[in-house]
Amino acid sequence: MTDENETLMIESSTLADWMSAGDVCLYDVREEHEFAKSRIPGSILLPISVFDPQQVALTTKKKLVFHCRSGVRCGQAAEIMRSFGYEGSIYRLTGGILAWAESGGKIEPGDN
């Protein structure tokens, strides 16, 4: 299966596997106040309200994954990346951080 140039939904278990393998660049596109409360360990904050594709570290060696609270805003981030000409694969976390937590994924407390 080739998924180059596609935007695909992934389950929490897939993200967990990729994270364990060190095979992912995970961006949290929720807002700063949400990130300050809780986050997926290793995620990088890039709020959708100020989303700048040039701040996304692109590497051919790691999978690009966006997540948000429930899965909607990460779709907006993927659309913005495409509109700026990104042609690689983009992955979105199905159900966002809510599904991640529900599946037993680790959540670290924020600063608040």
C-alpha positions, 0 to 999 in steps of 0.5 A: 500500500502506498500512502504518499501524498495522502492524508490518512486517519490513524488509530491511537494504537498505530500512533503508540507503535510509531511513537515507541519506534521513534518514527513520528513528528507529532503536532498538537494543533489545539490552543495553548490553554488546552496544551497547558492542561494536558498533552501527549508526551513528545507532542509539539504545540502548533495551534491552529489559530496561528498555524504556520506550515513553515514551522513544521519540521519536515523529514522523510524519515518520520511520519507527520501526524497532527492531532487535536481534541477530537479530530476536526482541527487536525484536518484543518492543519492537513488542509493548510499543509496541502494548500502550501504545497506539501506533497508527503503523507499526512496522518491525523489521529482519529478522535484526537487526544480524547480517543488517545486517553480513552485507549489508555495512551499516556497523557502528561499534565500541563503547566496548569 
